[in-house]
Amino acid sequence: MPGDPSAGGMPDRVKCLHALYAHYLATGDNPVGAWVAEQVEPMACAAPCVSCGQARHDRPPSADEPGHA
């Protein structure tokens, strides 16, 4: 493949499709990411991706929260 259609800093390894799709969205120059875009867009979600009351992933859960190990 011409150029460097890479994402995730590993040009010689297999990538997850979401990483290639994100690279395409960021640069507009990733043939595999473009193919993924053709397969998944438009993303017509019936509801928001998150709702009130869902767990937060920007910090570890506190000891009194569900999901704390």
C-alpha positions in Angstrom: 0.0 0.0 0.0 1.5 3.4 -0.9 2.3 5.9 1.8 2.1 5.0 5.4 -1.6 4.0 6.2 -0.8 3.5 9.8 -2.4 4.3 13.1 -1.3 3.6 16.6 2.4 3.9 15.9 2.9 0.4 14.6 3.1 0.5 10.7 4.1 -3.2 10.4 1.4 -4.7 12.6 -2.3 -5.3 12.3 -4.5 -2.6 13.8 -8.0 -2.6 15.2 -10.5 -1.2 12.7 -11.5 1.5 15.2 -7.9 2.9 15.2 -7.7 3.0 11.4 -11.2 4.6 11.3 -10.1 7.3 13.8 -6.9 7.9 11.8 -9.0 8.4 8.7 -11.3 10.8 10.5 -8.3 12.8 11.8 -6.3 12.9 8.6 -8.6 11.9 5.7 -5.8 9.7 4.4 -6.2 6.1 5.4 -7.7 3.7 2.8 -8.7 1.1 5.4 -10.2 3.7 7.6 -12.1 5.1 4.6 -13.5 1.6 3.9 -14.6 1.3 7.6 -16.3 4.7 7.2 -18.3 3.4 4.2 -19.4 0.5 6.2 -20.5 2.3 9.4 -21.6 5.8 8.4 -24.0 7.4 8.9 -24.2 6.3 12.5 -27.9 6.8 13.2 -28.0 6.1 16.9 -31.6 6.0 18.3 -30.4 7.3 21.7 -27.3 9.1 23.1 -24.2 7.0 23.6 -24.3 7.9 27.3 -27.1 8.7 29.8 -27.3 10.0 33.3 -26.4 7.5 35.9 -23.8 5.6 33.8 -20.4 4.8 35.3 -17.7 7.4 34.7 -14.6 6.2 33.0 -12.4 9.3 33.5 -11.5 8.1 37.1 -11.3 4.9 39.0 -14.5 3.9 40.9 -14.5 4.8 44.6 -14.8 2.1 47.2 -18.5 2.7 47.6 -19.4 2.5 43.9 -20.5 -0.5 42.0 -17.7 -2.0 39.9 -15.0 -1.3 42.5 -12.8 -4.3 42.9 
